[in-house]
Amino acid sequence: MAAELLRESFEIQGRNYDKAGEVSGEIKVILRDLGIEAASLRRLVIVAFEAEMNVVMYARRGTLTLILTEEDVNLEVRDEGPGIPDIELAFKEGYSTASDEMRELGFGFGMGLPNMKKNSDELKVESEVGKGTLVVAKIRLNSNA
């Protein structure tokens, strides 16, 4: 396992749509300033944004932890929410449990987990109904980074 170069955690408040996207924006700035190349940066920001939005939409609160090594970036998202009863179904494109309010705000199209999977090299989801969810995404960095 490669040594950690950076570890930083960000708090995400559930249902706070006004601040939705701020954490993924901060992560983008941090990684861009560290010289992460554009293709990896784009994938990382997509994963971070989708994870952040899932916390905002469904959980009371959560934490997104950014872990940078020389080889990859890991995003660990732990939330205190309702949990995901059927993880396999949640990965199906277009499947959503979003409320009408969420849809009116322009969210809830059922692409969160599918987009995270598509933009991660590895994605692990663990969830317990009534307790919350842990998502760990790994994005390998291009060797020229």
C-alpha positions in Angstrom: 0.0 0.0 0.0 1.3 3.4 -1.0 2.1 6.0 1.7 -0.5 8.7 2.2 0.5 12.1 0.9 -2.7 13.9 2.0 -5.8 13.1 4.1 -8.5 15.6 4.6 -12.1 15.2 5.7 -15.1 17.3 4.8 -18.4 17.5 6.6 -21.6 17.3 4.5 -24.9 18.4 5.9 -28.0 16.6 4.8 -30.8 18.5 3.0 -28.6 21.6 2.7 -29.1 22.1 -1.0 -27.7 25.7 -0.8 -24.2 24.2 0.0 -24.5 21.2 -2.2 -21.5 20.8 -4.4 -19.2 22.9 -2.2 -17.2 19.9 -0.9 -16.6 18.5 -4.4 -15.6 22.0 -5.5 -13.1 22.3 -2.7 -11.7 18.8 -3.6 -11.3 19.9 -7.2 -9.3 23.0 -6.2 -7.0 21.0 -3.8 -6.2 18.3 -6.3 -5.8 20.8 -9.2 -3.4 22.8 -7.1 -1.5 19.6 -6.4 -1.1 19.0 -10.1 -3.4 16.1 -10.6 -3.8 15.7 -14.4 -7.1 16.7 -16.0 -8.5 13.3 -16.9 -8.1 11.9 -13.4 -9.3 15.2 -11.9 -12.5 15.1 -13.9 -13.3 11.6 -12.8 -12.5 12.4 -9.2 -14.8 15.4 -9.2 -17.7 13.5 -10.7 -17.4 10.8 -8.1 -17.0 13.3 -5.2 -20.0 15.4 -6.5 -22.3 12.3 -6.9 -21.3 11.1 -3.4 -21.9 14.5 -1.9 -25.3 14.8 -3.5 -26.4 11.4 -2.2 -25.5 12.5 1.3 -27.3 15.9 0.9 -30.4 14.2 -0.6 -30.7 11.2 1.7 -28.7 11.4 4.9 -28.8 13.5 8.0 -25.1 14.2 7.6 -21.9 12.6 6.3 -18.2 12.9 6.0 -16.2 12.7 2.8 -12.5 11.9 3.3 -10.0 12.5 0.6 -6.9 10.3 0.7 -4.1 10.9 -1.8 -1.2 8.6 -2.4 1.4 8.6 -5.3 -0.7 6.0 -7.1 -4.3 6.8 -6.5 -7.0 8.9 -4.8 -9.5 7.3 -2.5 -12.8 9.0 -1.6 -14.4 7.5 1.5 -18.0 8.7 2.2 -19.7 7.7 5.4 -23.2 8.9 6.1 -25.8 8.7 8.8 -28.9 8.0 6.7 -31.6 5.5 5.9 -29.2 3.1 4.3 -29.7 1.3 0.9 -32.0 -1.7 1.2 -31.0 -3.1 -2.3 -27.5 -2.1 -3.4 -27.7 -4.0 -6.6 -30.9 -2.2 -7.6 -29.4 1.2 -6.6 -26.7 0.6 -9.2 -29.3 0.3 -12.0 -29.3 3.4 -14.2 -32.5 5.4 -13.8 -33.5 3.7 -10.5 -34.2 6.4 -7.9 -35.9 6.8 -4.6 -35.8 10.6 -4.9 -38.7 12.6 -3.6 -40.8 15.0 -5.7 -39.0 17.9 -4.0 -35.6 16.5 -5.0 -36.7 16.1 -8.6 -38.1 19.6 -8.7 -34.7 20.8 -7.6 -33.2 19.0 -10.6 -31.8 15.9 -8.8 -32.8 12.3 -8.4 -32.4 10.8 -11.9 -30.9 7.6 -10.7 -27.4 8.2 -12.1 -25.5 8.8 -8.8 -24.1 5.3 -8.1 -23.9 4.4 -11.8 -21.8 7.6 -12.5 -19.6 6.8 -9.5 -19.0 3.3 -10.7 -18.3 4.5 -14.3 -15.7 7.0 -13.1 -14.0 4.9 -10.4 -11.4 2.2 -10.9 -12.8 0.4 -7.8 -16.0 1.2 -5.9 -17.3 -0.5 -2.8 -20.6 0.2 -1.1 -21.6 -1.1 2.3 -25.0 -0.1 3.8 -27.1 -1.0 6.8 -30.7 0.0 6.7 -31.5 2.5 9.5 -27.8 3.2 10.1 -26.1 4.6 7.0 -23.8 3.9 4.1 -20.1 3.7 3.4 -18.9 4.3 -0.1 -15.2 3.9 -1.0 -14.1 4.9 -4.4 -10.5 4.5 -5.8 -9.3 6.4 -8.8 -5.8 5.5 -10.0 -3.7 8.4 -11.1 -2.1 8.4 -14.6 1.6 7.8 -14.3 2.5 11.2 -15.8 0.7 13.0 -12.9 
